[in-house]
Every structure is written in C-alpha cells, then in structure tokens.
Amino acid sequence: MKYTYYTQGTCSSQIDFEIDDQGIINDVQFMGGCHGNLQGIATLVRGMKAQEVIDKLQGIRCGYKNTSCPDQLATAMREALKKQ
C-alpha cells in the first residue's frame, strides 16, 4: 500500500513510501532535505521490514532538533503499520 506522510520539524517536508502486505518496504522517497543522505537512507531501507526500520531509526535526532528525517520515517512507518 502507498502512503504519504507530512513531516514535522525536519528539512524534508514529505515522505512517500510503499509497504507490502508482509510489512516489507518497497519504495521510499523524501521531498526536500539533504538529497544525498536521504537517497542513501531510502536505498538502505528498501527490502527491509517496516518494524525493523522503526526499531533502528526511531529516536535519532538532527543537531538541536527533537527529531530527524530518519526519526520521521520511523514515525511514518509506525502510523502506516497501524492502518494495515
């Protein structure tokens, strides 16, 4: 299923992603933010279980902020899994 998540507190503004019925991430695209870093994150998480991504990325901070793009991806995945 395809999802769109509007981030809060990060340079990226939106995350579009797809999770299949088994909870596997098929695609991730960040809008805005640090393009190279976010491309790397998207490539690394592709093929992983969403719960594993949540466990690894949840709570990561960016500088003085209370969140980060990886943390926002974890939040987006957690919300998506609740809907499945």
Secondary structure, DSSP 8 states (H G I E B T S, - for coil): -EEEEE-SSSSEEEEEEEE-TTSBEEEEEEEES-HHHHHHHHHHHTTSBHHHHHHHHTT---TTSS--HHHHHHHHHHHHHHH-
